[in-house]
Protein backbone atom coordinates (compact mmCIF):
# COMPACT_ATOMS: atom_id res chain seq x y z
CA UNK A 1 0.00 0.00 0.00
CA UNK A 2 1.57 3.27 -1.11
CA UNK A 3 1.36 6.57 0.67
CA UNK A 4 -1.02 8.02 -1.88
CA UNK A 5 -3.43 5.17 -1.49
CA UNK A 6 -3.30 5.62 2.22
CA UNK A 7 -4.06 9.32 1.94
CA UNK A 8 -6.89 8.71 -0.46
CA UNK A 9 -8.35 6.12 1.79
CA UNK A 10 -8.23 8.53 4.69
CA UNK A 11 -9.79 11.28 2.59
CA UNK A 12 -12.58 9.01 1.46
CA UNK A 13 -13.18 7.88 4.98
CA UNK A 14 -13.44 11.48 6.12
CA UNK A 15 -15.75 12.26 3.24
CA UNK A 16 -18.00 9.36 4.03
CA UNK A 17 -18.07 10.25 7.68
CA UNK A 18 -18.89 13.88 6.93
CA UNK A 19 -21.59 12.90 4.44
CA UNK A 20 -23.24 10.49 6.81
CA UNK A 21 -23.03 13.04 9.61
CA UNK A 22 -24.71 15.74 7.56
CA UNK A 23 -27.40 13.51 6.19
CA UNK A 24 -28.32 12.14 9.53
CA UNK A 25 -27.97 15.53 11.19
CA UNK A 26 -30.16 17.37 8.70
CA UNK A 27 -33.06 15.04 9.25
CA UNK A 28 -33.53 14.13 12.86
CA UNK A 29 -34.35 10.50 12.84
CA UNK A 30 -35.84 10.79 16.26
CA UNK A 31 -39.48 9.91 16.18
CA UNK A 32 -41.97 11.98 18.10
CA UNK A 33 -42.56 10.44 21.43
CA UNK A 34 -45.47 8.11 21.54
CA UNK A 35 -48.23 9.61 23.63
CA UNK A 36 -48.76 7.78 26.84
CA UNK A 37 -51.93 5.75 27.08
CA UNK A 38 -54.50 7.08 29.42
CA UNK A 39 -54.07 5.65 32.91
CA UNK A 40 -56.49 2.90 33.59
CA UNK A 41 -58.75 4.03 36.35
CA UNK A 42 -60.40 1.08 37.91
CA UNK A 43 -63.89 1.75 39.12
CA UNK A 44 -63.74 2.14 42.85
CA UNK A 45 -66.61 0.33 44.49
CA UNK A 46 -68.19 1.96 47.49
CA UNK A 47 -66.79 -0.30 50.13
CA UNK A 48 -68.30 1.69 52.94
CA UNK A 49 -71.79 0.72 51.93
CA UNK A 50 -72.95 -2.62 53.32
CA UNK A 51 -73.97 -5.20 50.75
CA UNK A 52 -77.62 -5.15 49.81
CA UNK A 53 -79.73 -7.42 51.94
CA UNK A 54 -77.49 -7.14 54.98
CA UNK A 55 -78.87 -4.39 57.14
CA UNK A 56 -76.29 -2.41 58.98
CA UNK A 57 -76.60 -2.86 62.68
CA UNK A 58 -75.77 -0.48 65.44
CA UNK A 59 -73.13 -2.81 66.69
CA UNK A 60 -73.04 -1.22 70.09
CA UNK A 61 -71.86 -3.61 72.70
CA UNK A 62 -73.15 -3.74 76.18
CA UNK A 63 -71.14 -4.73 79.19
CA UNK A 64 -71.99 -8.39 78.83
CA UNK A 65 -70.54 -8.47 75.34
CA UNK A 66 -73.81 -8.54 73.42
CA UNK A 67 -74.23 -6.35 70.40
CA UNK A 68 -77.10 -4.06 69.66
CA UNK A 69 -79.43 -5.49 67.09
CA UNK A 70 -81.11 -2.27 66.17
CA UNK A 71 -80.40 -0.65 62.86
CA UNK A 72 -77.35 1.47 62.49
CA UNK A 73 -77.91 4.95 63.81
CA UNK A 74 -81.21 4.06 65.38
CA UNK A 75 -83.29 6.86 66.78
CA UNK A 76 -84.03 4.99 70.00
CA UNK A 77 -81.80 6.06 72.80
CA UNK A 78 -81.62 2.63 74.28
CA UNK A 79 -79.82 -0.21 72.56
CA UNK A 80 -81.51 -3.51 72.14
CA UNK A 81 -79.68 -6.67 72.91
CA UNK A 82 -81.60 -9.74 71.95
ZN1 LIG B 1 -77.72 0.51 69.32
PDB file of the backbone (N, CA, C, O) and the ligand in Angstrom, with CONECT records:
HET     ZN  A 101       1
ATOM      1  N   UNK A   1       0.849  -1.185   0.000  1.00  0.00           N
ATOM      2  CA  UNK A   1       0.000   0.000   0.000  1.00  0.00           C
ATOM      3  C   UNK A   1       0.891   1.245   0.000  1.00  0.00           C
ATOM      4  O   UNK A   1       1.700   1.431   0.909  1.00  0.00           O
ATOM      5  N   UNK A   2       0.746   2.076  -0.997  1.00  0.00           N
ATOM      6  CA  UNK A   2       1.569   3.268  -1.113  1.00  0.00           C
ATOM      7  C   UNK A   2       1.032   4.384  -0.228  1.00  0.00           C
ATOM      8  O   UNK A   2      -0.035   4.270   0.376  1.00  0.00           O
ATOM      9  N   UNK A   3       1.787   5.446  -0.171  1.00  0.00           N
ATOM     10  CA  UNK A   3       1.365   6.565   0.665  1.00  0.00           C
ATOM     11  C   UNK A   3       0.142   7.270   0.079  1.00  0.00           C
ATOM     12  O   UNK A   3      -0.738   7.731   0.807  1.00  0.00           O
ATOM     13  N   UNK A   4       0.108   7.344  -1.243  1.00  0.00           N
ATOM     14  CA  UNK A   4      -1.022   8.019  -1.880  1.00  0.00           C
ATOM     15  C   UNK A   4      -2.327   7.264  -1.643  1.00  0.00           C
ATOM     16  O   UNK A   4      -3.377   7.852  -1.388  1.00  0.00           O
ATOM     17  N   UNK A   5      -2.222   5.951  -1.736  1.00  0.00           N
ATOM     18  CA  UNK A   5      -3.429   5.168  -1.490  1.00  0.00           C
ATOM     19  C   UNK A   5      -3.905   5.356  -0.059  1.00  0.00           C
ATOM     20  O   UNK A   5      -5.102   5.422   0.221  1.00  0.00           O
ATOM     21  N   UNK A   6      -2.945   5.439   0.820  1.00  0.00           N
ATOM     22  CA  UNK A   6      -3.303   5.618   2.223  1.00  0.00           C
ATOM     23  C   UNK A   6      -4.000   6.970   2.429  1.00  0.00           C
ATOM     24  O   UNK A   6      -5.007   7.067   3.131  1.00  0.00           O
ATOM     25  N   UNK A   7      -3.446   7.991   1.808  1.00  0.00           N
ATOM     26  CA  UNK A   7      -4.062   9.316   1.941  1.00  0.00           C
ATOM     27  C   UNK A   7      -5.456   9.346   1.322  1.00  0.00           C
ATOM     28  O   UNK A   7      -6.387   9.938   1.869  1.00  0.00           O
ATOM     29  N   UNK A   8      -5.574   8.704   0.192  1.00  0.00           N
ATOM     30  CA  UNK A   8      -6.891   8.711  -0.456  1.00  0.00           C
ATOM     31  C   UNK A   8      -7.917   7.952   0.392  1.00  0.00           C
ATOM     32  O   UNK A   8      -9.078   8.340   0.515  1.00  0.00           O
ATOM     33  N   UNK A   9      -7.447   6.896   0.946  1.00  0.00           N
ATOM     34  CA  UNK A   9      -8.353   6.121   1.788  1.00  0.00           C
ATOM     35  C   UNK A   9      -8.806   6.959   2.989  1.00  0.00           C
ATOM     36  O   UNK A   9      -9.972   6.936   3.381  1.00  0.00           O
ATOM     37  N   UNK A  10      -7.859   7.692   3.553  1.00  0.00           N
ATOM     38  CA  UNK A  10      -8.232   8.531   4.692  1.00  0.00           C
ATOM     39  C   UNK A  10      -9.192   9.634   4.261  1.00  0.00           C
ATOM     40  O   UNK A  10     -10.134   9.970   4.978  1.00  0.00           O
ATOM     41  N   UNK A  11      -8.936  10.197   3.063  1.00  0.00           N
ATOM     42  CA  UNK A  11      -9.791  11.278   2.586  1.00  0.00           C
ATOM     43  C   UNK A  11     -11.196  10.743   2.319  1.00  0.00           C
ATOM     44  O   UNK A  11     -12.191  11.390   2.647  1.00  0.00           O
ATOM     45  N   UNK A  12     -11.262   9.581   1.733  1.00  0.00           N
ATOM     46  CA  UNK A  12     -12.585   9.014   1.462  1.00  0.00           C
ATOM     47  C   UNK A  12     -13.314   8.662   2.754  1.00  0.00           C
ATOM     48  O   UNK A  12     -14.531   8.806   2.867  1.00  0.00           O
ATOM     49  N   UNK A  13     -12.551   8.211   3.695  1.00  0.00           N
ATOM     50  CA  UNK A  13     -13.182   7.882   4.976  1.00  0.00           C
ATOM     51  C   UNK A  13     -13.730   9.140   5.632  1.00  0.00           C
ATOM     52  O   UNK A  13     -14.828   9.135   6.188  1.00  0.00           O
ATOM     53  N   UNK A  14     -12.955  10.218   5.564  1.00  0.00           N
ATOM     54  CA  UNK A  14     -13.445  11.483   6.123  1.00  0.00           C
ATOM     55  C   UNK A  14     -14.676  11.956   5.376  1.00  0.00           C
ATOM     56  O   UNK A  14     -15.640  12.436   5.972  1.00  0.00           O
ATOM     57  N   UNK A  15     -14.625  11.809   4.043  1.00  0.00           N
ATOM     58  CA  UNK A  15     -15.752  12.265   3.238  1.00  0.00           C
ATOM     59  C   UNK A  15     -16.998  11.466   3.582  1.00  0.00           C
ATOM     60  O   UNK A  15     -18.085  12.023   3.731  1.00  0.00           O
ATOM     61  N   UNK A  16     -16.834  10.186   3.703  1.00  0.00           N
ATOM     62  CA  UNK A  16     -17.995   9.358   4.033  1.00  0.00           C
ATOM     63  C   UNK A  16     -18.536   9.706   5.419  1.00  0.00           C
ATOM     64  O   UNK A  16     -19.746   9.761   5.641  1.00  0.00           O
ATOM     65  N   UNK A  17     -17.620   9.934   6.325  1.00  0.00           N
ATOM     66  CA  UNK A  17     -18.066  10.253   7.682  1.00  0.00           C
ATOM     67  C   UNK A  17     -18.801  11.580   7.695  1.00  0.00           C
ATOM     68  O   UNK A  17     -19.833  11.721   8.352  1.00  0.00           O
ATOM     69  N   UNK A  18     -18.260  12.570   6.957  1.00  0.00           N
ATOM     70  CA  UNK A  18     -18.894  13.883   6.933  1.00  0.00           C
ATOM     71  C   UNK A  18     -20.252  13.795   6.247  1.00  0.00           C
ATOM     72  O   UNK A  18     -21.218  14.423   6.682  1.00  0.00           O
ATOM     73  N   UNK A  19     -20.319  13.011   5.171  1.00  0.00           N
ATOM     74  CA  UNK A  19     -21.587  12.904   4.442  1.00  0.00           C
ATOM     75  C   UNK A  19     -22.656  12.246   5.321  1.00  0.00           C
ATOM     76  O   UNK A  19     -23.799  12.698   5.391  1.00  0.00           O
ATOM     77  N   UNK A  20     -22.251  11.186   5.973  1.00  0.00           N
ATOM     78  CA  UNK A  20     -23.236  10.494   6.809  1.00  0.00           C
ATOM     79  C   UNK A  20     -23.650  11.384   7.983  1.00  0.00           C
ATOM     80  O   UNK A  20     -24.796  11.346   8.430  1.00  0.00           O
ATOM     81  N   UNK A  21     -22.698  12.186   8.476  1.00  0.00           N
ATOM     82  CA  UNK A  21     -23.035  13.040   9.612  1.00  0.00           C
ATOM     83  C   UNK A  21     -24.021  14.122   9.195  1.00  0.00           C
ATOM     84  O   UNK A  21     -24.950  14.451   9.933  1.00  0.00           O
ATOM     85  N   UNK A  22     -23.805  14.677   7.988  1.00  0.00           N
ATOM     86  CA  UNK A  22     -24.707  15.742   7.557  1.00  0.00           C
ATOM     87  C   UNK A  22     -26.078  15.187   7.213  1.00  0.00           C
ATOM     88  O   UNK A  22     -27.097  15.806   7.519  1.00  0.00           O
ATOM     89  N   UNK A  23     -26.108  14.034   6.586  1.00  0.00           N
ATOM     90  CA  UNK A  23     -27.404  13.513   6.186  1.00  0.00           C
ATOM     91  C   UNK A  23     -28.224  13.118   7.413  1.00  0.00           C
ATOM     92  O   UNK A  23     -29.433  13.343   7.479  1.00  0.00           O
ATOM     93  N   UNK A  24     -27.549  12.541   8.351  1.00  0.00           N
ATOM     94  CA  UNK A  24     -28.316  12.142   9.532  1.00  0.00           C
ATOM     95  C   UNK A  24     -28.614  13.342  10.414  1.00  0.00           C
ATOM     96  O   UNK A  24     -29.608  13.357  11.140  1.00  0.00           O
ATOM     97  N   UNK A  25     -27.733  14.368  10.349  1.00  0.00           N
ATOM     98  CA  UNK A  25     -27.971  15.530  11.195  1.00  0.00           C
ATOM     99  C   UNK A  25     -29.046  16.431  10.631  1.00  0.00           C
ATOM    100  O   UNK A  25     -29.767  17.085  11.384  1.00  0.00           O
ATOM    101  N   UNK A  26     -29.164  16.474   9.283  1.00  0.00           N
ATOM    102  CA  UNK A  26     -30.160  17.369   8.703  1.00  0.00           C
ATOM    103  C   UNK A  26     -31.569  16.883   9.034  1.00  0.00           C
ATOM    104  O   UNK A  26     -32.457  17.670   9.361  1.00  0.00           O
ATOM    105  N   UNK A  27     -31.748  15.577   8.941  1.00  0.00           N
ATOM    106  CA  UNK A  27     -33.062  15.035   9.248  1.00  0.00           C
ATOM    107  C   UNK A  27     -32.996  14.312  10.590  1.00  0.00           C
ATOM    108  O   UNK A  27     -32.419  13.228  10.674  1.00  0.00           O
ATOM    109  N   UNK A  28     -33.542  14.858  11.579  1.00  0.00           N
ATOM    110  CA  UNK A  28     -33.529  14.131  12.857  1.00  0.00           C
ATOM    111  C   UNK A  28     -34.345  12.872  12.745  1.00  0.00           C
ATOM    112  O   UNK A  28     -35.544  12.900  12.468  1.00  0.00           O
ATOM    113  N   UNK A  29     -33.669  11.771  12.967  1.00  0.00           N
ATOM    114  CA  UNK A  29     -34.348  10.498  12.838  1.00  0.00           C
ATOM    115  C   UNK A  29     -35.174  10.171  14.071  1.00  0.00           C
ATOM    116  O   UNK A  29     -35.834   9.135  14.158  1.00  0.00           O
ATOM    117  N   UNK A  30     -35.112  11.089  15.011  1.00  0.00           N
ATOM    118  CA  UNK A  30     -35.839  10.792  16.256  1.00  0.00           C
ATOM    119  C   UNK A  30     -37.341  10.901  16.022  1.00  0.00           C
ATOM    120  O   UNK A  30     -37.830  11.921  15.536  1.00  0.00           O
ATOM    121  N   UNK A  31     -38.026   9.900  16.352  1.00  0.00           N
ATOM    122  CA  UNK A  31     -39.478   9.913  16.178  1.00  0.00           C
ATOM    123  C   UNK A  31     -40.131  10.710  17.294  1.00  0.00           C
ATOM    124  O   UNK A  31     -39.617  10.766  18.411  1.00  0.00           O
ATOM    125  N   UNK A  32     -41.243  11.315  16.994  1.00  0.00           N
ATOM    126  CA  UNK A  32     -41.967  11.977  18.101  1.00  0.00           C
ATOM    127  C   UNK A  32     -42.368  10.956  19.147  1.00  0.00           C
ATOM    128  O   UNK A  32     -42.732   9.822  18.839  1.00  0.00           O
ATOM    129  N   UNK A  33     -42.291  11.379  20.346  1.00  0.00           N
ATOM    130  CA  UNK A  33     -42.563  10.438  21.427  1.00  0.00           C
ATOM    131  C   UNK A  33     -44.002   9.950  21.357  1.00  0.00           C
ATOM    132  O   UNK A  33     -44.933  10.712  21.098  1.00  0.00           O
ATOM    133  N   UNK A  34     -44.142   8.697  21.588  1.00  0.00           N
ATOM    134  CA  UNK A  34     -45.472   8.106  21.535  1.00  0.00           C
ATOM    135  C   UNK A  34     -46.271   8.609  22.729  1.00  0.00           C
ATOM    136  O   UNK A  34     -45.805   8.524  23.866  1.00  0.00           O
ATOM    137  N   UNK A  35     -47.452   9.124  22.486  1.00  0.00           N
ATOM    138  CA  UNK A  35     -48.229   9.614  23.634  1.00  0.00           C
ATOM    139  C   UNK A  35     -48.570   8.493  24.592  1.00  0.00           C
ATOM    140  O   UNK A  35     -48.898   7.378  24.186  1.00  0.00           O
ATOM    141  N   UNK A  36     -48.486   8.806  25.842  1.00  0.00           N
ATOM    142  CA  UNK A  36     -48.759   7.776  26.839  1.00  0.00           C
ATOM    143  C   UNK A  36     -50.238   7.395  26.829  1.00  0.00           C
ATOM    144  O   UNK A  36     -51.104   8.255  26.671  1.00  0.00           O
ATOM    145  N   UNK A  37     -50.516   6.132  26.993  1.00  0.00           N
ATOM    146  CA  UNK A  37     -51.933   5.753  27.081  1.00  0.00           C
ATOM    147  C   UNK A  37     -52.550   6.294  28.359  1.00  0.00           C
ATOM    148  O   UNK A  37     -51.888   6.471  29.381  1.00  0.00           O
ATOM    149  N   UNK A  38     -53.813   6.542  28.257  1.00  0.00           N
ATOM    150  CA  UNK A  38     -54.501   7.077  29.423  1.00  0.00           C
ATOM    151  C   UNK A  38     -54.407   6.092  30.585  1.00  0.00           C
ATOM    152  O   UNK A  38     -54.564   4.887  30.385  1.00  0.00           O
ATOM    153  N   UNK A  39     -54.159   6.576  31.770  1.00  0.00           N
ATOM    154  CA  UNK A  39     -54.070   5.651  32.915  1.00  0.00           C
ATOM    155  C   UNK A  39     -55.399   4.965  33.161  1.00  0.00           C
ATOM    156  O   UNK A  39     -56.468   5.574  33.144  1.00  0.00           O
ATOM    157  N   UNK A  40     -55.280   3.698  33.385  1.00  0.00           N
ATOM    158  CA  UNK A  40     -56.486   2.900  33.585  1.00  0.00           C
ATOM    159  C   UNK A  40     -57.000   3.157  34.995  1.00  0.00           C
ATOM    160  O   UNK A  40     -56.360   2.819  35.991  1.00  0.00           O
ATOM    161  N   UNK A  41     -58.157   3.754  35.040  1.00  0.00           N
ATOM    162  CA  UNK A  41     -58.747   4.033  36.345  1.00  0.00           C
ATOM    163  C   UNK A  41     -59.796   2.973  36.642  1.00  0.00           C
ATOM    164  O   UNK A  41     -60.873   2.945  36.047  1.00  0.00           O
ATOM    165  N   UNK A  42     -59.459   2.137  37.545  1.00  0.00           N
ATOM    166  CA  UNK A  42     -60.397   1.080  37.907  1.00  0.00           C
ATOM    167  C   UNK A  42     -61.570   1.683  38.670  1.00  0.00           C
ATOM    168  O   UNK A  42     -61.389   2.561  39.514  1.00  0.00           O
ATOM    169  N   UNK A  43     -62.746   1.216  38.372  1.00  0.00           N
ATOM    170  CA  UNK A  43     -63.894   1.749  39.121  1.00  0.00           C
ATOM    171  C   UNK A  43     -63.786   1.389  40.598  1.00  0.00           C
ATOM    172  O   UNK A  43     -63.615   0.225  40.957  1.00  0.00           O
ATOM    173  N   UNK A  44     -63.886   2.378  41.419  1.00  0.00           N
ATOM    174  CA  UNK A  44     -63.740   2.138  42.849  1.00  0.00           C
ATOM    175  C   UNK A  44     -65.109   1.851  43.449  1.00  0.00           C
ATOM    176  O   UNK A  44     -65.962   2.736  43.512  1.00  0.00           O
ATOM    177  N   UNK A  45     -65.314   0.641  43.881  1.00  0.00           N
ATOM    178  CA  UNK A  45     -66.610   0.330  44.490  1.00  0.00           C
ATOM    179  C   UNK A  45     -66.741   0.995  45.855  1.00  0.00           C
ATOM    180  O   UNK A  45     -65.760   1.175  46.576  1.00  0.00           O
ATOM    181  N   UNK A  46     -67.951   1.347  46.182  1.00  0.00           N
ATOM    182  CA  UNK A  46     -68.186   1.959  47.488  1.00  0.00           C
ATOM    183  C   UNK A  46     -68.118   0.873  48.548  1.00  0.00           C
ATOM    184  O   UNK A  46     -69.088   0.157  48.796  1.00  0.00           O
ATOM    185  N   UNK A  47     -66.970   0.772  49.153  1.00  0.00           N
ATOM    186  CA  UNK A  47     -66.786  -0.295  50.126  1.00  0.00           C
ATOM    187  C   UNK A  47     -67.430   0.039  51.465  1.00  0.00           C
ATOM    188  O   UNK A  47     -67.672  -0.843  52.289  1.00  0.00           O
ATOM    189  N   UNK A  48     -67.700   1.312  51.669  1.00  0.00           N
ATOM    190  CA  UNK A  48     -68.295   1.688  52.944  1.00  0.00           C
ATOM    191  C   UNK A  48     -69.741   1.214  53.041  1.00  0.00           C
ATOM    192  O   UNK A  48     -70.241   0.931  54.130  1.00  0.00           O
ATOM    193  N   UNK A  49     -70.397   1.131  51.902  1.00  0.00           N
ATOM    194  CA  UNK A  49     -71.790   0.717  51.933  1.00  0.00           C
ATOM    195  C   UNK A  49     -71.879  -0.774  52.215  1.00  0.00           C
ATOM    196  O   UNK A  49     -71.123  -1.553  51.633  1.00  0.00           O
ATOM    197  N   UNK A  50     -72.772  -1.186  53.082  1.00  0.00           N
ATOM    198  CA  UNK A  50     -72.946  -2.621  53.322  1.00  0.00           C
ATOM    199  C   UNK A  50     -73.593  -3.265  52.116  1.00  0.00           C
ATOM    200  O   UNK A  50     -74.329  -2.599  51.388  1.00  0.00           O
ATOM    201  N   UNK A  51     -73.345  -4.522  51.887  1.00  0.00           N
ATOM    202  CA  UNK A  51     -73.968  -5.197  50.753  1.00  0.00           C
ATOM    203  C   UNK A  51     -75.480  -5.222  50.901  1.00  0.00           C
ATOM    204  O   UNK A  51     -76.010  -5.275  52.011  1.00  0.00           O
ATOM    205  N   UNK A  52     -76.164  -5.182  49.770  1.00  0.00           N
ATOM    206  CA  UNK A  52     -77.619  -5.150  49.809  1.00  0.00           C
ATOM    207  C   UNK A  52     -78.148  -6.427  50.463  1.00  0.00           C
ATOM    208  O   UNK A  52     -77.644  -7.522  50.216  1.00  0.00           O
ATOM    209  N   UNK A  53     -79.150  -6.265  51.283  1.00  0.00           N
ATOM    210  CA  UNK A  53     -79.729  -7.423  51.941  1.00  0.00           C
ATOM    211  C   UNK A  53     -79.192  -7.603  53.341  1.00  0.00           C
ATOM    212  O   UNK A  53     -79.831  -8.262  54.162  1.00  0.00           O
ATOM    213  N   UNK A  54     -78.042  -7.041  53.636  1.00  0.00           N
ATOM    214  CA  UNK A  54     -77.488  -7.142  54.984  1.00  0.00           C
ATOM    215  C   UNK A  54     -77.652  -5.787  55.663  1.00  0.00           C
ATOM    216  O   UNK A  54     -76.874  -4.865  55.418  1.00  0.00           O
ATOM    217  N   UNK A  55     -78.650  -5.671  56.502  1.00  0.00           N
ATOM    218  CA  UNK A  55     -78.873  -4.388  57.144  1.00  0.00           C
ATOM    219  C   UNK A  55     -77.740  -4.057  58.109  1.00  0.00           C
ATOM    220  O   UNK A  55     -77.250  -4.910  58.849  1.00  0.00           O
ATOM    221  N   UNK A  56     -77.354  -2.823  58.074  1.00  0.00           N
ATOM    222  CA  UNK A  56     -76.289  -2.408  58.976  1.00  0.00           C
ATOM    223  C   UNK A  56     -76.851  -2.297  60.381  1.00  0.00           C
ATOM    224  O   UNK A  56     -77.900  -1.695  60.610  1.00  0.00           O
ATOM    225  N   UNK A  57     -76.145  -2.877  61.289  1.00  0.00           N
ATOM    226  CA  UNK A  57     -76.599  -2.858  62.683  1.00  0.00           C
ATOM    227  C   UNK A  57     -75.859  -1.792  63.449  1.00  0.00           C
ATOM    228  O   UNK A  57     -74.824  -1.284  63.017  1.00  0.00           O
ATOM    229  N   UNK A  58     -76.411  -1.469  64.587  1.00  0.00           N
ATOM    230  CA  UNK A  58     -75.774  -0.483  65.436  1.00  0.00           C
ATOM    231  C   UNK A  58     -74.411  -0.988  65.880  1.00  0.00           C
ATOM    232  O   UNK A  58     -73.408  -0.275  65.831  1.00  0.00           O
ATOM    233  N   UNK A  59     -74.408  -2.235  66.311  1.00  0.00           N
ATOM    234  CA  UNK A  59     -73.132  -2.812  66.691  1.00  0.00           C
ATOM    235  C   UNK A  59     -72.642  -2.372  68.053  1.00  0.00           C
ATOM    236  O   UNK A  59     -71.523  -2.689  68.456  1.00  0.00           O
ATOM    237  N   UNK A  60     -73.478  -1.646  68.752  1.00  0.00           N
ATOM    238  CA  UNK A  60     -73.041  -1.217  70.085  1.00  0.00           C
ATOM    239  C   UNK A  60     -73.001  -2.416  71.013  1.00  0.00           C
ATOM    240  O   UNK A  60     -73.886  -3.271  70.981  1.00  0.00           O
ATOM    241  N   UNK A  61     -72.009  -2.470  71.803  1.00  0.00           N
ATOM    242  CA  UNK A  61     -71.858  -3.609  72.697  1.00  0.00           C
ATOM    243  C   UNK A  61     -72.170  -3.178  74.114  1.00  0.00           C
ATOM    244  O   UNK A  61     -71.758  -2.114  74.577  1.00  0.00           O
ATOM    245  N   UNK A  62     -72.905  -4.030  74.779  1.00  0.00           N
ATOM    246  CA  UNK A  62     -73.152  -3.743  76.182  1.00  0.00           C
ATOM    247  C   UNK A  62     -72.068  -4.392  77.027  1.00  0.00           C
ATOM    248  O   UNK A  62     -71.124  -4.993  76.515  1.00  0.00           O
ATOM    249  N   UNK A  63     -72.229  -4.253  78.312  1.00  0.00           N
ATOM    250  CA  UNK A  63     -71.145  -4.727  79.189  1.00  0.00           C
ATOM    251  C   UNK A  63     -71.005  -6.234  79.156  1.00  0.00           C
ATOM    252  O   UNK A  63     -69.923  -6.766  79.402  1.00  0.00           O
ATOM    253  N   UNK A  64     -72.092  -6.924  78.854  1.00  0.00           N
ATOM    254  CA  UNK A  64     -71.991  -8.388  78.832  1.00  0.00           C
ATOM    255  C   UNK A  64     -71.491  -8.913  77.498  1.00  0.00           C
ATOM    256  O   UNK A  64     -71.435 -10.125  77.290  1.00  0.00           O
ATOM    257  N   UNK A  65     -71.128  -8.013  76.592  1.00  0.00           N
ATOM    258  CA  UNK A  65     -70.542  -8.467  75.336  1.00  0.00           C
ATOM    259  C   UNK A  65     -71.544  -8.680  74.226  1.00  0.00           C
ATOM    260  O   UNK A  65     -71.174  -9.126  73.140  1.00  0.00           O
ATOM    261  N   UNK A  66     -72.811  -8.368  74.475  1.00  0.00           N
ATOM    262  CA  UNK A  66     -73.806  -8.543  73.425  1.00  0.00           C
ATOM    263  C   UNK A  66     -73.857  -7.289  72.563  1.00  0.00           C
ATOM    264  O   UNK A  66     -73.581  -6.184  73.032  1.00  0.00           O
ATOM    265  N   UNK A  67     -74.203  -7.471  71.335  1.00  0.00           N
ATOM    266  CA  UNK A  67     -74.226  -6.347  70.399  1.00  0.00           C
ATOM    267  C   UNK A  67     -75.650  -5.896  70.161  1.00  0.00           C
ATOM    268  O   UNK A  67     -76.589  -6.690  70.199  1.00  0.00           O
ATOM    269  N   UNK A  68     -75.788  -4.634  69.919  1.00  0.00           N
ATOM    270  CA  UNK A  68     -77.102  -4.056  69.663  1.00  0.00           C
ATOM    271  C   UNK A  68     -77.606  -4.533  68.319  1.00  0.00           C
ATOM    272  O   UNK A  68     -76.892  -4.511  67.318  1.00  0.00           O
ATOM    273  N   UNK A  69     -78.842  -4.961  68.322  1.00  0.00           N
ATOM    274  CA  UNK A  69     -79.428  -5.494  67.090  1.00  0.00           C
ATOM    275  C   UNK A  69     -80.320  -4.478  66.398  1.00  0.00           C
ATOM    276  O   UNK A  69     -80.982  -4.807  65.414  1.00  0.00           O
ATOM    277  N   UNK A  70     -80.346  -3.281  66.884  1.00  0.00           N
ATOM    278  CA  UNK A  70     -81.109  -2.266  66.174  1.00  0.00           C
ATOM    279  C   UNK A  70     -80.349  -1.839  64.924  1.00  0.00           C
ATOM    280  O   UNK A  70     -79.183  -2.182  64.727  1.00  0.00           O
ATOM    281  N   UNK A  71     -81.045  -1.087  64.096  1.00  0.00           N
ATOM    282  CA  UNK A  71     -80.396  -0.648  62.857  1.00  0.00           C
ATOM    283  C   UNK A  71     -79.342   0.392  63.181  1.00  0.00           C
ATOM    284  O   UNK A  71     -79.359   1.017  64.241  1.00  0.00           O
ATOM    285  N   UNK A  72     -78.451   0.558  62.266  1.00  0.00           N
ATOM    286  CA  UNK A  72     -77.347   1.473  62.489  1.00  0.00           C
ATOM    287  C   UNK A  72     -77.877   2.897  62.583  1.00  0.00           C
ATOM    288  O   UNK A  72     -78.629   3.354  61.723  1.00  0.00           O
ATOM    289  N   UNK A  73     -77.482   3.568  63.612  1.00  0.00           N
ATOM    290  CA  UNK A  73     -77.906   4.949  63.809  1.00  0.00           C
ATOM    291  C   UNK A  73     -79.362   5.034  64.193  1.00  0.00           C
ATOM    292  O   UNK A  73     -80.083   5.935  63.764  1.00  0.00           O
ATOM    293  N   UNK A  74     -79.788   4.088  65.006  1.00  0.00           N
ATOM    294  CA  UNK A  74     -81.206   4.055  65.377  1.00  0.00           C
ATOM    295  C   UNK A  74     -81.572   5.274  66.215  1.00  0.00           C
ATOM    296  O   UNK A  74     -80.755   5.828  66.951  1.00  0.00           O
ATOM    297  N   UNK A  75     -82.836   5.667  66.072  1.00  0.00           N
ATOM    298  CA  UNK A  75     -83.294   6.857  66.776  1.00  0.00           C
ATOM    299  C   UNK A  75     -83.506   6.586  68.249  1.00  0.00           C
ATOM    300  O   UNK A  75     -83.424   7.497  69.073  1.00  0.00           O
ATOM    301  N   UNK A  76     -83.783   5.318  68.587  1.00  0.00           N
ATOM    302  CA  UNK A  76     -84.033   4.993  69.996  1.00  0.00           C
ATOM    303  C   UNK A  76     -82.770   5.223  70.821  1.00  0.00           C
ATOM    304  O   UNK A  76     -81.662   4.892  70.400  1.00  0.00           O
ATOM    305  N   UNK A  77     -82.960   5.775  71.962  1.00  0.00           N
ATOM    306  CA  UNK A  77     -81.797   6.063  72.796  1.00  0.00           C
ATOM    307  C   UNK A  77     -81.213   4.795  73.406  1.00  0.00           C
ATOM    308  O   UNK A  77     -80.009   4.680  73.637  1.00  0.00           O
ATOM    309  N   UNK A  78     -82.107   3.855  73.655  1.00  0.00           N
ATOM    310  CA  UNK A  78     -81.617   2.629  74.282  1.00  0.00           C
ATOM    311  C   UNK A  78     -81.224   1.623  73.198  1.00  0.00           C
ATOM    312  O   UNK A  78     -81.835   1.575  72.130  1.00  0.00           O
ATOM    313  N   UNK A  79     -80.232   0.850  73.477  1.00  0.00           N
ATOM    314  CA  UNK A  79     -79.816  -0.207  72.562  1.00  0.00           C
ATOM    315  C   UNK A  79     -80.606  -1.461  72.883  1.00  0.00           C
ATOM    316  O   UNK A  79     -81.074  -1.633  74.009  1.00  0.00           O
ATOM    317  N   UNK A  80     -80.748  -2.285  71.961  1.00  0.00           N
ATOM    318  CA  UNK A  80     -81.507  -3.508  72.144  1.00  0.00           C
ATOM    319  C   UNK A  80     -80.584  -4.679  71.971  1.00  0.00           C
ATOM    320  O   UNK A  80     -79.946  -4.845  70.931  1.00  0.00           O
ATOM    321  N   UNK A  81     -80.521  -5.465  72.969  1.00  0.00           N
ATOM    322  CA  UNK A  81     -79.676  -6.672  72.910  1.00  0.00           C
ATOM    323  C   UNK A  81     -80.592  -7.855  72.990  1.00  0.00           C
ATOM    324  O   UNK A  81     -81.211  -8.084  74.029  1.00  0.00           O
ATOM    325  N   UNK A  82     -80.697  -8.597  71.952  1.00  0.00           N
ATOM    326  CA  UNK A  82     -81.596  -9.741  71.955  1.00  0.00           C
ATOM    327  C   UNK A  82     -80.878 -10.994  71.468  1.00  0.00           C
ATOM    328  O   UNK A  82     -81.481 -12.065  71.402  1.00  0.00           O
TER     329      UNK A  82
HETATM  330 ZN    ZN A 101     -77.722   0.514  69.322  1.00  0.00          ZN
END
